[in-house]
Amino acid sequence: MVRLKIRIEEGIQELVGNHVLVMPIQVKQELQTLSTEKGKNGVAARIALEFLAKNKVKIVSASGESGDQALRELAQKGYIVATNDKDLRQSLKNTPQRVIVVRQSKYVAWA
């Protein structure tokens, strides 16, 4: 969302209506680690962390060492996951919820 300058919160609102944004602690930790880097990834991570604070994203506990593992667990529990990571999307095909992705670098849609 940062690199493409997409207002993801508005797109999600259009797709699912009222919602609460949540993020597993593992993903936040990955962002914090990336935020210390120089270059595009570091800048994107810092902006994402600002987005979390500004939009009061709820940080939740989930098992798993990595962010992807935590997201898969939340999807199994019925959470909707938003990601453009191809491998993660593939691994979420057998979960009860659909996945939200960015299409054509312009808008969010169901995968």
N, C-alpha and C positions, 0 to 999 in steps of 0.2 A: 504494500500500500504506500510505503514511503517513496520508493523509487519511481513508482508509476503515478504518484500524486492522485491517488484515488481516495475518495471519501467513503471508506469501507463501512463506517457505522451507518451511513445513510442507505447504502445498498443492502446491508443486512436487515435494516428496518423494513425496507420494501419487500424483502423475501419472506421474513418470518414474523413481522409485526413486533409487538413489544417483546423485549428480550433483556437479559442481563449478560454482559460480556464477562467471561471468566477465562483465566489462563492458569495452567498448572505452574507450580513454583519452579519446576525444572526448566520450563521455557523462559521464565523471567530470569533465572540464573544464567541461562545461555545468552540472553540479551545483555545482561550485565557484563559478562565476560567479553562479548563482542564489542561492547561500547567502549572498551579501553583501547581498541585498535584504531589505527589511523586509516584513512581512506574511506571509500564508499560504505563498506560494511559497518565500520565503526559509527559513521554518521547516521546511517539508517537505524542502527540499534539504539543510539541515543534518542533519536526522534521517536522510535517505537516506545521507549521507556517513558518519554514525556506524554505520549498518547495514553499510556496506561494510567498515569497519574491524573491527567486532565479528565479522562472519561471514567474515572473511578472503576476501572476493571478489577473485578474480584479475583484475588489470587487464591487458588484452591490446592489442596493436597491431593496427590495421586501417586500411586506406586510406579516404580520404574526409574531407572537411572537416567535415561535420556528424555528430552522433551517429546520425541516421537512416541516413545513407550507410554509416557503419561497421557498424551493425546489419544492414543489407541484405547487406553483404559477408560478415559472419559467418554469416548464414543460408544464403547460397550455399555456404559451406564445410561446412554441416551442423549448425551450432549451432541450438539451439532459442531463439527470442526470446520474451521475455515483455513485452507492451506492451498498453496500452489505447488507444493512438493509432490512430484509425480510418484515417487516411491511410497510416500505416506498415504497418498490418495489410493493407490493400489491396495495397500494393506488395510484400508478402511472399507473395502468393498463388502465385507461380510458383517458389518456392524449394523445396528438397527437404524441409524440415522444417515441421512444424506450428507454430502460434503459441499461446502461453499468454496468457490474458486473465483479467480479474476479471469475474465474472458477478454480477449483482444486488447489487453492492456488498458481497458476503459471502464469496465463495469463488473460487478459481482453477479454470479449466477450459480445455479445448482450444477454440480458435476454430473 
